[in-house]
């Protein structure tokens, strides 16, 4: 039992004012595993700095999240 508690404590990280299992601290958009203290947040939700946070919440314009941007979301095209 003691080993299990030690393992759980080693896998626990504190971020955004709460405890997370290390693999559960992920970017809300791309699901990349994040490191506590080195990620962005919006409304208490974690995001990676680049590209997700900038794309979703940064200024819009060429190359920073709008038309003509190199950061993009894949578009699903439906054929009939």
N, CA and C atoms as a LAMMPS dump frame, in Angstrom:
ITEM: TIMESTEP
0
ITEM: NUMBER OF ATOMS
240
ITEM: BOX BOUNDS ff ff ff
-5.0000000000000000e+02 5.0000000000000000e+02
-5.0000000000000000e+02 5.0000000000000000e+02
-5.0000000000000000e+02 5.0000000000000000e+02
ITEM: ATOMS id mol type element x y z
1 1 1 N 0.823 -1.197 0
2 1 2 C 0 0 0
3 1 3 C 0.869 1.263 0
4 2 1 N 1.973 1.22 0.739
5 2 2 C 2.839 2.385 0.823
6 2 3 C 3.457 2.707 -0.538
7 3 1 N 3.845 1.678 -1.294
8 3 2 C 4.421 1.899 -2.625
9 3 3 C 3.432 2.589 -3.547
10 4 1 N 2.182 2.171 -3.495
11 4 2 C 1.149 2.776 -4.345
12 4 3 C 1.002 4.26 -4.014
13 5 1 N 0.997 4.599 -2.731
14 5 2 C 0.883 5.998 -2.317
15 5 3 C 2.101 6.799 -2.767
16 6 1 N 3.293 6.209 -2.68
17 6 2 C 4.505 6.892 -3.133
18 6 3 C 4.466 7.127 -4.637
19 7 1 N 3.995 6.125 -5.376
20 7 2 C 3.899 6.26 -6.834
21 7 3 C 2.898 7.354 -7.201
22 8 1 N 1.735 7.366 -6.549
23 8 2 C 0.73 8.39 -6.823
24 8 3 C 1.264 9.781 -6.504
25 9 1 N 2.008 9.918 -5.417
26 9 2 C 2.576 11.216 -5.047
27 9 3 C 3.609 11.665 -6.079
28 10 1 N 4.378 10.732 -6.621
29 10 2 C 5.393 11.072 -7.622
30 10 3 C 4.755 11.485 -8.942
31 11 1 N 3.571 10.962 -9.252
32 11 2 C 2.898 11.27 -10.51
33 11 3 C 1.985 12.487 -10.408
34 12 1 N 1.873 13.066 -9.215
35 12 2 C 0.981 14.201 -9.007
36 12 3 C 1.716 15.509 -9.284
37 13 1 N 1.053 16.424 -10.003
38 13 2 C 1.607 17.756 -10.237
39 13 3 C 0.55 18.788 -9.861
40 14 1 N 1.013 19.952 -9.414
41 14 2 C 0.111 21.034 -9.03
42 14 3 C 0.131 22.081 -10.13
43 15 1 N -1.049 22.427 -10.642
44 15 2 C -1.154 23.451 -11.669
45 15 3 C -2.565 24.013 -11.653
46 16 1 N -2.687 25.296 -11.917
47 16 2 C -3.982 25.983 -11.946
48 16 3 C -4.746 25.814 -10.634
49 17 1 N -3.994 25.728 -9.534
50 17 2 C -4.608 25.661 -8.217
51 17 3 C -5.191 24.315 -7.841
52 18 1 N -4.833 23.274 -8.57
53 18 2 C -5.333 21.944 -8.214
54 18 3 C -4.306 20.882 -8.558
55 19 1 N -4.513 19.683 -8.048
56 19 2 C -3.62 18.559 -8.322
57 19 3 C -4.068 17.828 -9.585
58 20 1 N -3.088 17.394 -10.371
59 20 2 C -3.349 16.65 -11.604
60 20 3 C -2.498 15.388 -11.593
61 21 1 N -2.979 14.311 -12.197
62 21 2 C -2.091 13.209 -12.547
63 21 3 C -1.238 13.753 -13.685
64 22 1 N 0.032 13.473 -13.674
65 22 2 C 0.936 14.022 -14.697
66 22 3 C 0.401 13.812 -16.121
67 23 1 N -0.071 12.617 -16.504
68 23 2 C -0.558 12.458 -17.883
69 23 3 C -1.897 13.148 -18.156
70 24 1 N -2.593 13.591 -17.13
71 24 2 C -3.904 14.243 -17.325
72 24 3 C -3.791 15.746 -17.573
73 25 1 N -2.632 16.332 -17.304
74 25 2 C -2.437 17.764 -17.552
75 25 3 C -2.119 17.931 -19.03
76 26 1 N -3.16 18.158 -19.829
77 26 2 C -3.047 18.207 -21.288
78 26 3 C -3.674 19.473 -21.84
79 27 1 N -3.193 19.884 -23.005
80 27 2 C -3.777 21.017 -23.718
81 27 3 C -5.206 20.658 -24.123
82 28 1 N -6.124 21.551 -23.838
83 28 2 C -7.529 21.323 -24.149
84 28 3 C -7.763 21.163 -25.653
85 29 1 N -6.938 21.802 -26.475
86 29 2 C -7.153 21.794 -27.928
87 29 3 C -6.421 20.649 -28.63
88 30 1 N -5.12 20.51 -28.4
89 30 2 C -4.337 19.507 -29.144
90 30 3 C -4.027 18.259 -28.316
91 31 1 N -4.316 18.295 -27.017
92 31 2 C -4.142 17.162 -26.1
93 31 3 C -2.684 16.793 -25.835
94 32 1 N -1.755 17.715 -26.122
95 32 2 C -0.344 17.493 -25.807
96 32 3 C -0.172 17.533 -24.289
97 33 1 N 0.619 16.617 -23.724
98 33 2 C 0.891 16.617 -22.291
99 33 3 C 1.708 17.852 -21.94
100 34 1 N 1.296 18.55 -20.888
101 34 2 C 1.921 19.814 -20.497
102 34 3 C 2.745 19.647 -19.23
103 35 1 N 3.644 20.577 -19.004
104 35 2 C 4.455 20.622 -17.798
105 35 3 C 3.883 21.692 -16.879
106 36 1 N 3.718 21.365 -15.618
107 36 2 C 3.166 22.325 -14.658
108 36 3 C 4.003 23.59 -14.637
109 37 1 N 3.34 24.734 -14.699
110 37 2 C 4.013 26.018 -14.629
111 37 3 C 4.554 26.54 -15.949
112 38 1 N 4.479 25.744 -17.005
113 38 2 C 5.007 26.219 -18.29
114 38 3 C 3.966 26.069 -19.398
115 39 1 N 2.747 26.427 -19.065
116 39 2 C 1.679 26.382 -20.053
117 39 3 C 0.765 27.575 -19.843
118 40 1 N -0.079 27.829 -20.802
119 40 2 C -1.039 28.928 -20.699
120 40 3 C -2.349 28.393 -20.127
121 41 1 N -3.217 29.307 -19.699
122 41 2 C -4.544 28.908 -19.245
123 41 3 C -5.546 29.976 -19.626
124 42 1 N -6.767 29.545 -19.831
125 42 2 C -7.868 30.454 -20.127
126 42 3 C -9.094 29.903 -19.425
127 43 1 N -9.686 30.697 -18.545
128 43 2 C -10.844 30.267 -17.747
129 43 3 C -10.565 28.974 -16.979
130 44 1 N -9.342 28.842 -16.465
131 44 2 C -8.985 27.682 -15.657
132 44 3 C -8.697 26.414 -16.445
133 45 1 N -8.612 26.528 -17.764
134 45 2 C -8.361 25.373 -18.628
135 45 3 C -6.954 25.49 -19.214
136 46 1 N -6.151 24.408 -19.178
137 46 2 C -4.781 24.485 -19.688
138 46 3 C -4.696 24.404 -21.213
139 47 1 N -3.744 25.157 -21.776
140 47 2 C -3.447 25.145 -23.21
141 47 3 C -1.937 25.239 -23.384
142 48 1 N -1.394 24.651 -24.447
143 48 2 C 0.018 24.882 -24.755
144 48 3 C 0.126 26.31 -25.303
145 49 1 N 1.273 26.954 -25.059
146 49 2 C 1.45 28.342 -25.497
147 49 3 C 1.374 28.459 -27.012
148 50 1 N 2.149 27.617 -27.699
149 50 2 C 2.235 27.686 -29.158
150 50 3 C 1.909 26.305 -29.702
151 51 1 N 0.979 26.163 -30.574
152 51 2 C 0.219 27.225 -31.214
153 51 3 C -1.154 27.469 -30.598
154 52 1 N -1.619 26.6 -29.719
155 52 2 C -3.038 26.593 -29.345
156 52 3 C -3.532 27.862 -28.662
157 53 1 N -2.859 28.3 -27.584
158 53 2 C -3.344 29.483 -26.876
159 53 3 C -3.339 30.705 -27.787
160 54 1 N -2.247 30.911 -28.506
161 54 2 C -2.159 32.048 -29.421
162 54 3 C -3.207 31.99 -30.511
163 55 1 N -3.449 30.808 -31.028
164 55 2 C -4.434 30.637 -32.094
165 55 3 C -5.843 30.968 -31.598
166 56 1 N -6.181 30.466 -30.419
167 56 2 C -7.54 30.644 -29.906
168 56 3 C -7.796 32.019 -29.304
169 57 1 N -6.813 32.576 -28.595
170 57 2 C -7.073 33.77 -27.798
171 57 3 C -6.178 34.959 -28.131
172 58 1 N -5.22 34.781 -29.032
173 58 2 C -4.313 35.865 -29.389
174 58 3 C -4.918 36.791 -30.427
175 59 1 N -4.171 37.839 -30.791
176 59 2 C -4.657 38.776 -31.812
177 59 3 C -4.787 38.072 -33.155
178 60 1 N -5.698 38.538 -33.977
179 60 2 C -5.936 37.931 -35.284
180 60 3 C -5.25 38.747 -36.375
181 61 1 N -4.816 38.082 -37.407
182 61 2 C -4.144 38.721 -38.533
183 61 3 C -3.253 37.724 -39.228
184 62 1 N -2.536 38.146 -40.229
185 62 2 C -1.676 37.245 -40.987
186 62 3 C -0.617 36.625 -40.076
187 63 1 N -0.482 35.331 -40.155
188 63 2 C 0.478 34.513 -39.402
189 63 3 C 0.269 34.506 -37.891
190 64 1 N -0.868 34.984 -37.414
191 64 2 C -1.132 34.881 -35.978
192 64 3 C -2.541 34.395 -35.696
193 65 1 N -3.116 33.621 -36.593
194 65 2 C -4.357 32.953 -36.261
195 65 3 C -5.545 33.265 -37.134
196 66 1 N -5.394 34.004 -38.226
197 66 2 C -6.545 34.322 -39.058
198 66 3 C -6.244 33.932 -40.502
199 67 1 N -6.896 34.556 -41.448
200 67 2 C -6.721 34.241 -42.862
201 67 3 C -5.253 34.38 -43.249
202 68 1 N -4.729 33.415 -43.974
203 68 2 C -3.335 33.454 -44.395
204 68 3 C -2.371 32.982 -43.331
205 69 1 N -2.872 32.378 -42.308
206 69 2 C -2.047 31.951 -41.186
207 69 3 C -1.427 30.586 -41.451
208 70 1 N -0.213 30.391 -40.99
209 70 2 C 0.416 29.086 -41.108
210 70 3 C -0.073 28.133 -40.026
211 71 1 N -0.774 28.647 -39.024
212 71 2 C -1.374 27.823 -37.982
213 71 3 C -2.797 27.531 -38.432
214 72 1 N -3.138 26.287 -38.552
215 72 2 C -4.461 25.972 -39.079
216 72 3 C -5.059 24.752 -38.399
217 73 1 N -6.352 24.646 -38.52
218 73 2 C -7.065 23.448 -38.11
219 73 3 C -7.388 22.67 -39.372
220 74 1 N -7.254 21.356 -39.357
221 74 2 C -7.619 20.597 -40.541
222 74 3 C -9.116 20.739 -40.817
223 75 1 N -9.448 20.849 -42.067
224 75 2 C -10.842 21.002 -42.472
225 75 3 C -11.314 19.671 -43.028
226 76 1 N -12.455 19.212 -42.547
227 76 2 C -13.024 17.966 -43.045
228 76 3 C -13.978 18.299 -44.181
229 77 1 N -13.697 17.764 -45.347
230 77 2 C -14.531 18.01 -46.514
231 77 3 C -15.39 16.777 -46.749
232 78 1 N -16.686 16.991 -46.87
233 78 2 C -17.609 15.882 -47.114
234 78 3 C -17.979 15.861 -48.588
235 79 1 N -17.787 14.717 -49.205
236 79 2 C -18.164 14.536 -50.604
237 79 3 C -19.445 13.723 -50.665
238 80 1 N -20.293 14.072 -51.617
239 80 2 C -21.554 13.326 -51.767
240 80 3 C -21.377 12.153 -52.689
